[in-house]
C-alpha cells in the first residue's frame, strides 16, 4: 500500500508537543507562541509534511473538483465531436489549477438531477458545467437549491431568479445564417435543414436561425427534419429528403457527423457533391477537412469554450466577481462540399 | 450556499449524548448499549442524517472514485474515437456503483507520472485505468510504488514483479492479420500499413501483426509509415504512398480517422476506391459506416472494454480476487472500401 506520508502525529512526535498544537500551528490559528509555531513549521517542512487535499476539503468544505454531467445516449456520446474537445479545453485550465474533473454520463433527465444531487451531497464537486441547455431546464433551479456554483454553456431561455449563474455563450446560430446566405447567394432555392433535437436550446436556436435566413432570402423554410444528432439519423434524413418530390439542392446539417453521413448517402445515390447537391456541416471537426469533397462547415470552438467556462467557474468558486462571457461567434468556413445550384432542368 | 445537512453533533444534541457515542453507534462499534444504539439510530434517521462520502472516505481512506489519466496531445484527443466510447463503457459500471470518474488529460509522460502521484497524494482516487501501454512503461512501477490498484488495457510487454496488476486484453492485432489476409486473398501484392506510434504497445503489436500476415502471404512488409494517429497524418502518409514509385493497391490503416482521411486523398487524386485502391480502417466507428464507400474496418469494442476494465477495478478495490480478462478479439468487417486488386497494366 501507499508509503506513509508524514502526519500531524509525526510532526508532533518530533516537536515533542501535542497533535492539537501542531494542528493549530499549521492552520495558523491563534494561541500558539510565535517561537513554538516557528519550530513546528520548521519540523513540518523538514519531514515533508503536506496538507492532504482530502482533509483540507473536509475542513473548508471544498473538493477541488468540478463536475460535468453529460446526459446523452452512450451511442451518441461516442460519435459526438463536441465533448472530447470541450473536455480538452476544460482540462487546460483545471490541470494547472490543481483541480480535477469529475465526469458522470447519464442517460436521462431523471438520472441527471439525481447525479447532481449526489455529487453535491457527497461533497465531490465545488461547481458544475451545465451543457446542452433545454427549454424549462430543471438544472438551473436545482443548482441554486443546492448552492452549487455553476456555469451554463449558452444563455438559458429565461432565468427567473437565476441571476447568479453566469453563461459562457457563443453565437452559434449566426453560423447557420451565414451558411444559408452562402447557399442562397449561390442560387439555391430548395435548401433543407437537418436539425438537432428541438428540446435542446442550441438545436432550436439553429433552427430559428435557419428560418430567419431563409425568409430573409425570400425562401420557405419548409424542408426541416429533426434528429438526435446521430450519424445514422443524418443518413436517414438525407435519404428521405432525396427521395421526396421537391428534392433540395442544398442541405444544412446541424453537426458534422450527420453532414458526412449525408455526403455518403448522396454519393451512394450517384449524385455529385456539390454539382448536384451542396452540403454544409456544423462543428469544424478534424475529419470534415479530410473527407472528399472537404466539408464546408460552421466552425465553433469547443476547446476554447471549455477553457472559458472553466475559468469562469474557478473564479466563481474563488469568490471573485464573474459575468457572462461572449466568445467570438461560430463562423462559416467554405470548403468544397458547397457550390453553385444546379441549373433547373 | 448548500443547505446544512444534519451532522453527528445535531444527532448528539437531540439524543442528549456525546458526539463520540453517536459516532460509535452509527459506525456500529462496540461499547454502546443496545437500547442507546437503537435510540441514536432512530434519531439519526428522523433527522435525515446520512454519512458523508467525504468524511467516510477520510476515515476508511477511500475516495469512491476511479482515475483515468489520458496522455495525448489535445488535438489528438478531440479526434480519437477510442476514449469517448471507453468512458461511456466505464460509466456504465461506475454510475450504479456510486463511483465517480476523475479524468485528467496531460500532454506528456512527465506530467502523467506527476498526475498519478498527485491524484493519490490528494486521496482522490481508489484505482486507475492504464491505457495506451508503452514499452518500458513507467506507470506500472509507479502504481505499485503508490499502492494504487490499477488495471491495464492490454497486457504489458513484461511485468517484472508486477503481478498484481490485472490486464483486460483484446486481441486487436488479430484483426490486422485478418485484414491483410482478406486483401492478399483479393490479389493485392503491394499492401501498405499506415501505423500508429511504435512507442505504444498496441501500435507496435498491430505493426507486428501486419508483418506476420504479409510474410505468411509471401509479401514483403516494406511499405509502412508510422504516424501519431491524427487524421492529418493519415492524409499525409497516403499522399506519400500514392506518389511513390511502387504505389500500393491497398492500405491498412491503424485507425478509422486516418483511413477516412486516406479515402479522401485517394478520391481527390481521382482514384476509385476500391477499384484502384482498397482501404481498411481500425475501430469500427459510427462514421466509418456512413462514408462512401462504407469503410471496411476492424471492429474493436471500446465500450465493452471500458465496462470490463471498470468491473475488474471495482472488484480489486473491494478486495475480491481478480484475474486477467480476455475480451473477444477485434474482428475484420468487410464493407465497400476494399475489393479485388486492380489488374496490373
Interface residues (C-beta under 8 A of the other chain):
Chain A: X1 X2 X3 X5 X50 X52 X53 X54 X55 X57 X58 X63 X64 X65 X74 X75 X77 X78 X79 X80 X81 X83 X84 X85 X87 X88 X89 X91 X92 X95 X98 X100 X101 X102 X103 X104 X105 X106 X111 X115 X118 X119 X120 X121 X122 X123 X124 X145 X146 X147 X148 X230 X231 X232 X234 X235 X257 X260 X261 X263 X264 X265 X267 X268 X285 X286 X287 X289 X290 X291 X292 X293 X294 X302 X303
Chain B: X1 X2 X3 X5 X50 X52 X53 X54 X55 X57 X58 X63 X64 X65 X74 X75 X77 X78 X79 X80 X81 X83 X84 X85 X87 X88 X89 X91 X92 X95 X98 X100 X101 X102 X103 X104 X105 X106 X111 X115 X118 X119 X120 X121 X122 X123 X124 X145 X146 X147 X148 X230 X231 X232 X234 X235 X257 X260 X261 X263 X264 X265 X267 X268 X285 X286 X287 X289 X290 X291 X292 X293 X294 X302 X303
